[in-house]
Amino acid sequence: MPQTAIQSIDHLRSFVGKEIGVSDWLAVTQERINQFADATTDHQWIHLDVERAERESPYGTTIAHGFLTLSLIVPLMASAVRFNFASKLSLNYGLNRVRFVSAVPAGSNIRARVTLQSIEDFEGGHQFIWQGTIEREGSEKPACVAEWLSRIYV
C-alpha cells in the first residue's frame, strides 16, 4: 500500500477521526518469534515448541507473543504513514488500551490500519492518540487493537 505522506501538523489535523493509512503486510516468522522470546526471556512452549504446539495447541502451531504483535505496530505504522516535516524528537508516550483479540500463528502475515483519534498541542510539541488495528491475513477478527500515544517535539 502507498504511504500517506504528511506535510505538516496542520495537514495531519485534517485526518483526525479518520483512517490515515494501511501498512504493507509483514511476515511473522518463527525466527522472529524465537528472537522476541530470547529478547524478553518469555520462552513459553506455545511460542517456541513447534512439535508440541502441533499436538497440544488449539491453533495447531506456535503463535506470536501478544507483546510481539503489539510491538510490530511501530514498523507497521512507518509503512503506512511518512512524516515530511522536521521535528527535534519523536517518541512513544504510552498506551491507553490494548486488546489481543485473536492469535497470530507463526507464518502469518499482519498489517495495520491506522486511525488518528486526536492531536493535543503542548508547549514545545504535539501529542497524538492513534488507533492501530492489526489484522491477520485471512482472518475476520483483528489480532490486536491498540490505542497508542506518541509525541513529537518541534
C-alpha positions in Angstrom: 0.0 0.0 0.0 1.3 3.5 -0.6 2.3 5.5 2.4 0.3 8.6 3.4 2.7 11.5 3.3 2.1 14.1 5.9 3.4 17.5 5.1 2.7 19.4 8.3 0.9 19.3 11.6 -2.0 21.3 10.0 -2.1 18.6 7.3 -2.2 15.9 9.9 -5.1 17.7 11.7 -7.2 17.0 8.6 -7.0 13.3 9.4 -8.4 13.5 13.0 -11.2 10.9 13.3 -10.2 9.2 10.0 -8.2 6.2 8.9 -4.9 7.7 7.8 -3.3 4.6 6.2 -2.9 0.9 5.9 0.5 -0.7 6.1 2.1 -3.3 3.9 1.9 -6.9 5.0 4.6 -8.1 7.4 5.6 -11.7 7.9 5.6 -13.1 11.5 8.0 -15.9 11.1 9.0 -18.5 13.7 12.5 -16.9 13.6 11.0 -13.5 14.6 9.0 -15.2 17.4 12.2 -17.0 18.6 14.2 -13.8 18.7 11.4 -12.0 20.6 11.3 -14.9 23.1 15.1 -14.5 23.6 14.9 -10.8 24.0 12.2 -10.9 26.6 13.0 -14.3 28.2 9.4 -15.4 27.5 10.0 -19.0 26.4 6.6 -20.4 26.9 6.1 -23.6 24.7 3.1 -22.2 22.8 5.5 -19.8 21.1 8.6 -22.0 20.6 7.9 -25.7 20.6 6.6 -26.4 17.1 6.0 -30.2 17.7 4.2 -29.7 21.0 2.1 -26.9 19.5 1.1 -29.1 16.6 -0.1 -31.7 19.2 -1.5 -29.7 22.0 -2.2 -26.1 20.9 -5.7 -25.2 19.8 -4.0 -23.3 16.9 -2.1 -26.4 15.6 1.1 -24.4 15.5 3.1 -21.9 17.5 1.8 -18.4 17.9 3.4 -15.0 18.3 3.6 -13.4 21.7 0.9 -10.8 22.1 3.5 -8.2 23.0 5.4 -9.1 19.8 2.3 -8.4 17.8 1.9 -5.1 19.7 5.5 -4.1 19.2 5.2 -4.5 15.5 2.9 -1.5 15.4 6.0 0.6 15.1 7.3 -0.7 11.7 3.7 -1.2 10.5 2.9 2.5 11.3 6.1 3.6 9.5 5.0 1.5 6.5 1.6 3.3 6.5 2.5 6.9 7.3 5.5 9.1 6.5 6.1 12.5 8.2 7.7 15.0 5.8 8.2 17.8 8.3 11.0 18.5 10.7 10.9 17.7 14.4 13.5 17.5 17.1 12.3 14.2 18.7 9.6 11.7 18.2 8.8 9.1 20.9 6.2 6.6 22.1 4.4 8.0 25.1 2.3 5.0 26.1 -0.9 3.1 25.6 -4.4 3.7 26.9 -6.0 0.4 25.9 -4.8 -2.8 24.3 -6.7 -5.9 23.4 -5.3 -9.1 21.9 -8.4 -10.2 20.0 -7.0 -13.3 18.2 -3.8 -15.2 17.9 -1.1 -14.8 15.3 0.1 -18.2 14.2 3.7 -18.5 13.1 4.0 -17.9 9.4 1.1 -15.4 9.3 1.1 -12.0 7.6 -0.1 -9.0 9.5 -0.8 -5.4 8.7 -2.1 -2.3 10.5 -4.9 0.1 9.8 -4.1 3.4 11.4 -6.6 6.0 12.6 -5.7 9.3 14.1 -8.0 9.8 17.0 -6.8 13.2 18.3 -4.0 15.7 18.4 -3.2 17.7 21.6 -0.8 20.6 21.5 1.5 21.2 24.4 4.4 23.7 24.9 7.1 22.5 22.6 5.2 19.8 20.7 2.2 17.7 20.0 0.7 14.6 21.4 -1.2 12.1 19.2 -3.6 9.3 20.0 -3.7 6.7 17.3 -5.8 3.6 17.0 -3.9 0.8 15.4 -5.8 -2.3 14.3 -3.5 -5.1 13.5 -5.1 -7.5 11.0 -4.0 -11.0 10.2 -4.3 -12.0 6.6 -7.2 -14.4 6.1 -8.8 -13.7 9.5 -12.1 -11.8 10.0 -11.1 -10.8 13.5 -8.2 -8.4 14.2 -5.2 -9.8 16.1 -4.7 -6.7 18.2 -6.4 -3.3 18.7 -4.4 -0.6 20.5 -4.8 3.0 21.5 -1.3 4.3 21.2 0.1 7.7 22.3 3.1 9.3 20.7 4.7 12.7 20.9 6.8 14.9 18.7 8.8 17.9 19.9 9.4 20.7 17.5 
